[in-house]
Amino acid sequence: MPEPGRRLIAAGITPWEDPRAFLWAAADMARADLAEHLEDQEPVFYDRGLIDALAGLERLDARPAVAELGSYRPYDAVFLVPPWPEIFCQDSMRRHDLGTARVEYEHLSNLLPSLGYRTAELPRISLAARADFVLATLGLA
């Protein structure tokens, strides 16, 4: 599933005026994405998603992600991509800089294990090799 934030921005809902409202909208979209694929038998990959939005709200001093999730853990596996200068790029939808990406990454690196997730960090290898790594990690290769 494409990243909720990018879909919201494409629809004219941006984080620049009201970041909290944007993150709540991203969380709602991520919940809808999860509900849409609840019965799927094949793996579904989410680019960012519910926990990312809740983590963003947590960073803005809103309700802690664990309080919003309760015992709900929507993902079977979580892959983290470190902020790599070689592939990081800003555009009209991603205005934050590499430093902000690092803060997000560090927060998620701490939050996800506290929610009971074992994370797998994608290695700095070619795109094809990363895809193979993901499939192998999930036992699908």
ZIPEPE-V938079 format. One record per run of one state. SS is the DSSP state (~ for helix, > for strand, _ for the rest). FROM is the first residue (numbers start at 1). TO is the last residue. If there is no record, write none. Layout:
BEGIN
ss=[SS SS]
from=[FROM FROM]
to=[TO TO]
END
This chain:
BEGIN
ss=[_ ~ _ ~ _ ~ _ ~ _ > _ ~ _ > _ ~ _]
from=[1 4 11 19 37 50 60 65 70 78 81 98 115 119 122 127 138]
to=[3 10 18 36 49 59 64 69 77 80 97 114 118 121 126 137 141]
END
